[in-house]
Amino acid sequence: MREYNIAVLKGDGIGPEIVDEAIRVLDKAGEKFGFHMNYTYALLGGCAIDETGVPLPQETIDACKAADSTLLGAVGGPKWDNVPGDRRPEKGLLGIRGALGLFANLRPAVIFPQLRSASPLRPEIIGEGLDILVVRELTGGIYFGERGRRTVDGAEAAYDTEQYSVPEIERIARVAFEMARKRKSRVCSVDKANVLESSRLWRATVTRIRDEEFPDVELSHMYVDNCAMQLVRNPGQFDVIVTSNIFGDILSDEASMISGSIGMLASASLSGGKSGLYEPIHGSAPDIAGTGKANPLATILSAAMMLRYSLGEAEAADAIEAAVSRALEKGRTADICTEGMKLVSCAEMGALVCESL
């Protein structure tokens, strides 16, 4: 039997509840498809601050580096709002991404047929469905550039620097093109090349990589402001979107909301190898922690992405995604429940997915 070592970071708020359901589904999939998971539990975020005084203990970094992949719940909450900035829960999330070299963030925006009515877009705009993959550069750009404050004309001013090197752009472009080859072979590279010098380098580098290494993939370019408009006007035109850290942050959130519920959306953060960090895109929702109202499906779908991209268990990943679709016919958590549909708890939703497997 194939065995995999998984680092589990349950995190804060609803994190432990949704991760528990994802583990149930992973174990059920393992029974069906002939693999076994060995789990190592570690601390990240607010729970790590409470236990160790820091949001990212060295023990957590070591556990994640030793594992085949990492599954994460959610971090943060108002309990830690007054903690110094360098020790906030979110600092732990940025830290683990850096420690694992996770430079590519994959965010699928998919509308399940059962949830078409939950999308804010009109049915004629959605068409037969929505399936977009946003590939966001995760470790460069303005979030990691030089920053500071200074005095300009006698007034306080602040600055943040957007900078990308050719190697940084090349590696994220390759990820996007490789993902596109497994889908519809279309990539839209999003930038602001009419204004930003960093975007001009971005556009030129992405074009060269396509021409030299992926001539079979169709490439288009779009300014970020137009892309934001097109996502709500005609989302079906997109297959894979590749873009910088800040643009990807904004556009992936926009794409997630047109899917109907943030509780349905998974993500993967990948390094140059097979290891990755898999997590739902939503927050820790401390206001509903422990009430059974949390939706575990985004975490379950993140676990399916882990099987596909890090562990090579594509058949099991497909089965989990299909099971989620079938489970939506039987019951739904409060965030996606519609009239006439059975309302279920977090644990019951996980059980429905296992039953559908």
Residue pairs with C-beta under 8 A, 6 or more apart in sequence:
1 34
1 35
1 36
2 34
2 35
2 36
3 35
3 36
3 37
3 38
4 35
4 36
4 37
4 38
4 68
4 69
4 311
5 37
5 38
5 40
5 66
5 67
5 68
6 26
6 37
6 38
6 39
6 40
6 67
6 68
6 69
6 70
6 71
6 306
7 39
7 40
7 42
7 60
7 63
7 64
7 66
7 67
7 69
7 70
7 71
8 19
8 23
8 39
8 40
8 41
8 42
8 70
8 71
9 15
9 41
9 42
9 43
9 44
9 45
9 60
9 64
9 70
9 71
9 72
9 73
9 96
10 16
10 19
10 20
10 41
10 47
10 73
11 19
11 44
11 45
11 46
11 47
11 72
11 73
11 74
11 75
11 284
12 45
12 46
12 47
12 73
12 74
12 75
12 76
12 77
12 89
12 284
12 286
13 74
13 76
13 77
13 283
13 284
13 285
13 286
13 289
14 73
14 74
14 284
14 285
14 286
14 288
14 289
14 294
14 346
15 45
15 72
15 73
15 74
15 75
15 284
16 73
17 289
17 290
17 292
17 294
17 296
17 346
17 347
18 73
18 74
18 280
18 294
18 295
18 296
18 298
18 299
18 346
19 71
19 72
19 73
19 299
20 347
20 350
21 296
21 299
21 300
21 346
21 347
21 349
21 350
21 353
22 71
22 296
22 299
22 300
22 302
22 303
22 350
23 37
23 39
23 71
23 303
24 350
24 351
24 354
25 300
25 303
25 320
25 323
25 350
25 353
25 354
25 357
26 37
26 303
26 307
27 37
28 354
28 357
29 35
29 307
29 313
29 316
29 319
29 320
29 357
30 36
30 37
30 316
32 316
32 319
32 357
33 313
33 315
33 316
33 319
35 311
35 313
35 316
40 63
40 66
40 67
42 57
42 59
42 60
42 63
42 64
43 51
43 52
43 57
43 59
43 60
44 55
44 56
44 60
44 72
44 75
44 89
44 92
44 93
44 96
45 55
45 74
45 75
45 76
45 89
45 90
45 92
45 93
45 284
46 55
46 75
46 76
46 77
46 79
46 80
46 89
46 284
48 54
48 55
48 56
48 57
48 60
48 89
48 92
49 55
49 80
49 83
49 87
49 89
53 87
54 87
54 92
55 75
55 87
55 88
55 89
55 90
55 91
55 92
55 93
55 95
56 91
56 92
56 95
56 96
56 99
60 92
60 96
61 95
61 96
61 99
64 70
64 96
64 99
64 100
64 277
65 99
65 100
67 275
68 274
68 275
68 310
68 311
69 274
69 275
69 276
69 277
69 278
69 306
69 310
69 311
70 96
70 100
70 275
70 276
70 277
70 278
71 278
71 279
71 299
71 302
71 303
71 306
72 277
72 278
72 279
73 279
73 280
73 284
73 299
74 279
74 280
74 282
74 283
74 284
74 285
75 89
75 90
75 92
75 93
75 284
76 88
76 89
76 90
76 283
76 284
77 89
77 284
77 286
78 286
79 286
80 88
80 89
83 89
85 91
96 102
96 277
97 138
97 139
97 269
97 277
98 139
100 269
100 271
100 275
100 277
101 139
101 271
101 272
102 138
102 139
102 269
102 270
102 271
102 276
102 277
103 137
103 138
103 139
103 140
103 168
103 171
103 172
103 270
103 271
103 272
104 135
104 136
104 137
104 138
104 171
104 172
104 175
104 269
104 270
104 271
105 134
105 135
105 136
105 137
105 138
105 248
105 252
105 267
105 268
105 269
105 270
106 133
106 134
106 135
106 136
106 175
106 179
106 267
106 268
106 269
106 270
106 305
106 309
107 133
107 134
107 136
107 248
107 252
107 255
107 256
107 265
107 266
107 267
107 281
108 131
108 132
108 133
108 134
108 265
108 266
108 267
108 305
109 130
109 131
109 132
109 133
109 134
109 235
109 252
109 255
109 256
109 258
109 259
109 265
110 129
110 130
110 131
110 132
110 259
110 264
110 265
111 119
111 126
111 129
111 130
111 131
111 258
111 259
111 260
112 264
112 324
112 325
112 328
113 129
113 325
114 325
114 328
114 329
115 259
115 260
115 261
115 264
115 328
115 336
116 123
116 126
116 129
116 260
117 338
118 260
118 261
118 336
118 338
119 126
119 130
119 258
119 259
119 260
120 257
120 258
120 260
121 232
121 235
121 258
125 232
125 233
125 234
125 235
126 235
126 236
127 236
130 235
130 236
130 258
130 259
131 183
131 239
132 231
132 235
132 238
132 239
132 240
132 241
132 255
133 179
133 183
133 239
133 240
133 241
134 240
134 241
134 243
134 248
134 251
134 252
134 255
135 172
135 175
135 176
135 179
135 240
135 241
135 242
135 243
135 248
136 243
136 244
136 245
136 247
136 248
136 249
136 251
136 252
137 164
137 168
137 169
137 172
137 242
137 243
137 244
137 245
137 248
138 245
138 248
138 269
139 168
139 245
140 163
140 164
140 165
140 168
140 244
140 245
141 162
141 163
141 164
141 198
141 244
141 245
141 246
142 160
142 161
142 162
142 245
142 246
143 245
143 246
143 249
144 245
145 160
145 161
145 162
145 163
146 159
146 160
146 161
146 163
147 158
147 159
147 160
147 161
148 158
148 159
149 156
149 157
149 158
149 159
150 156
150 157
150 158
150 159
151 157
162 196
162 198
162 244
162 246
163 198
164 198
164 201
164 202
164 244
166 201
166 205
169 201
169 202
169 205
169 206
170 205
170 209
171 272
172 242
173 189
173 205
173 206
173 209
173 210
173 242
174 209
174 213
175 242
175 270
176 187
176 189
176 240
176 242
177 187
177 209
177 210
177 213
177 214
177 217
178 214
179 240
180 186
180 187
180 214
180 217
180 239
180 240
181 214
181 216
181 217
183 239
183 240
184 239
185 216
185 217
185 218
185 239
186 217
186 218
186 220
186 238
186 239
186 240
187 210
187 217
187 218
187 219
187 220
187 239
187 240
187 241
187 242
188 219
188 220
188 221
188 222
188 227
188 238
188 239
188 240
188 241
188 242
189 202
189 203
189 206
189 207
189 219
189 220
189 221
189 222
189 241
189 242
189 243
190 221
190 222
190 223
190 224
190 227
190 241
190 242
190 243
190 244
190 247
190 251
191 199
191 200
191 202
191 203
191 221
191 223
191 224
191 243
191 244
191 247
192 199
192 223
192 224
192 225
192 247
193 199
193 200
193 202
193 203
193 221
193 223
194 223
198 244
199 244
202 244
203 221
206 219
206 221
206 242
207 219
207 221
210 217
210 219
222 230
224 243
224 247
224 250
224 251
227 241
227 243
227 251
228 250
228 251
228 254
230 237
230 238
231 238
231 251
231 254
231 255
231 258
232 254
232 258
235 255
235 258
241 251
241 255
243 251
252 281
253 281
256 262
256 265
256 281
259 265
260 336
261 295
261 335
261 336
262 281
262 282
262 298
263 280
263 282
263 294
263 295
263 297
263 298
263 333
263 335
263 336
264 295
264 297
264 298
264 301
264 336
265 280
265 281
265 282
265 298
265 301
266 278
266 279
266 280
266 281
266 298
266 299
266 301
266 302
266 304
266 305
267 278
267 279
267 280
267 281
267 302
267 305
268 276
268 277
268 278
268 302
268 305
268 306
268 309
269 276
269 277
269 278
269 279
270 276
270 309
270 310
274 309
274 310
274 311
274 312
275 310
276 306
276 309
276 310
278 302
278 303
278 305
278 306
278 310
279 299
279 302
280 298
280 299
280 301
280 302
281 298
282 298
285 294
288 294
292 345
292 346
292 347
293 333
293 334
293 335
293 345
293 346
294 333
294 346
295 333
295 334
295 335
295 336
295 346
295 349
296 333
296 346
296 349
296 350
297 324
297 333
297 349
297 353
300 320
300 324
300 350
300 353
301 320
301 321
301 324
303 320
304 316
304 317
304 320
304 321
304 324
305 317
307 313
307 314
307 316
307 317
307 320
308 314
308 317
319 357
320 353
320 357
322 356
323 353
323 354
323 356
323 357
324 353
324 356
326 356
327 349
327 352
327 353
327 355
327 356
328 336
330 342
330 352
330 356
331 341
331 342
331 343
331 344
331 348
331 349
331 352
332 338
332 341
332 342
332 343
332 344
332 349
333 343
333 344
333 345
333 346
333 349
334 343
337 343
344 352
